[in-house]
Amino acid sequence: MPTEFAVRIATAADAPAVSRLLAVSYPVLLRAAYDGATLAAALPLMTRANPTLLSTRTYYVAERDGGPIVGCGGWTRERPGSGEMVPGLAHIRHFASHPDWAGRGVGRAIYASGEDAARLAGVRRFECYASLNAENFYGALGFRSVRRIEVPMGPALRFPSILMVRSI
Ligand SMILES: CC(C)(COP(=O)(O)OP(=O)(O)OC[C@H]1O[C@@H](n2cnc3c(N)ncnc32)[C@H](O)[C@@H]1OP(=O)(O)O)[C@@H](O)C(=O)NCCC(=O)NCCS
């Protein structure tokens, strides 16, 4: 199994590859924490690359040398859903690793790139709407769980998640 990958800033041209990665990652890695009905409703909405996010230059991909994208994730000043901005605060967005690469440091490497850039940009605090399966991942990165929340997704779905925070 290969172990080498590099993290770079994503561009709009990565949209098809990021969508492919989300479509491979989420159904497998969310299965441990969500029932089938919730996933059936949420996955079509969650597994599309967000073009706005891809153009922020604070969203990243991890890729093998000349090969496929094996991870993605980043942050924005805008709060997901409302677009609200609070000075010093940023929001963790749309992290995923390929299931074959889970547990190999891809997510941590993407987070580290984002955290360095965020600190330089004056961010002092991250918030994250973590999927239930990802609580231990964000915990390993130094995030603290605040409370269970339900993230509105589409007109009818409230996706069970955890609000997590950390200072940077
Ligand atoms: C959450 C996710 C992005 C983690 O990515 P990853 O590449 O597997 O994470 P890493 O290998 O970099 O792990 C970083 C740390 O988190 C820990 N970790 C990761 N997943 C974990 C899990 N499910 N349970 C416990 N610890 C976990 C690792 O042990 C590692 O700790 P260490 O560096 O101290 O040894 C990946 O599991 C995923 O794509 N999940 C599905 C999508 C998702 O839930 N995204 C988050 C949306 S909010």
The ligand as a Gaussian input file, in Angstrom:
#p B3LYP/6-31G(d) Opt

LIG

0 1
 C      -12.605000      11.891000       9.417000
 C      -11.562000      11.592000       8.316000
 C      -11.468000      12.802000       7.393000
 C      -10.218000      11.333000       8.997000
 O       -9.232000      11.283000       7.998000
 P       -7.931000      10.340000       8.114000
 O       -7.080000      10.645000       6.937000
 O       -8.351000       8.933000       8.320000
 O       -7.271000      10.884000       9.445000
 P       -5.731000      10.713000       9.903000
 O       -5.209000       9.396000       9.447000
 O       -4.969000      11.921000       9.498000
 O       -5.898000      10.695000      11.473000
 C       -5.503000      11.791000      12.308000
 C       -5.693000      11.377000      13.729000
 O       -7.090000      11.123000      13.985000
 C       -7.258000       9.807000      14.494000
 N       -8.465000       9.243000      13.888000
 C       -8.852000       9.352000      12.604000
 N      -10.018000       8.694000      12.423000
 C      -10.332000       8.163000      13.620000
 C      -11.409000       7.348000      14.078000
 N      -12.416000       6.996000      13.271000
 N      -11.405000       6.973000      15.370000
 C      -10.397000       7.314000      16.207000
 N       -9.350000       8.090000      15.832000
 C       -9.330000       8.498000      14.553000
 C       -6.047000       9.037000      14.026000
 O       -5.773000       7.957000      14.881000
 C       -4.961000      10.083000      14.060000
 O       -4.443000      10.229000      15.357000
 P       -2.858000      10.411000      15.573000
 O       -2.383000      11.309000      14.433000
 O       -2.783000      11.058000      16.896000
 O       -2.302000       9.048000      15.475000
 C      -11.946000      10.318000       7.507000
 O      -12.178000       9.273000       8.416000
 C      -13.174000      10.499000       6.654000
 O      -13.066000      10.858000       5.491000
 N      -14.393000      10.239000       7.206000
 C      -15.618000      10.342000       6.425000
 C      -15.977000      11.768000       6.138000
 C      -16.143000      12.596000       7.383000
 O      -16.723000      12.186000       8.372000
 N      -15.617000      13.815000       7.314000
 C      -15.735000      14.772000       8.372000
 C      -16.947000      15.601000       8.115000
 S      -17.210000      16.767000       9.447000

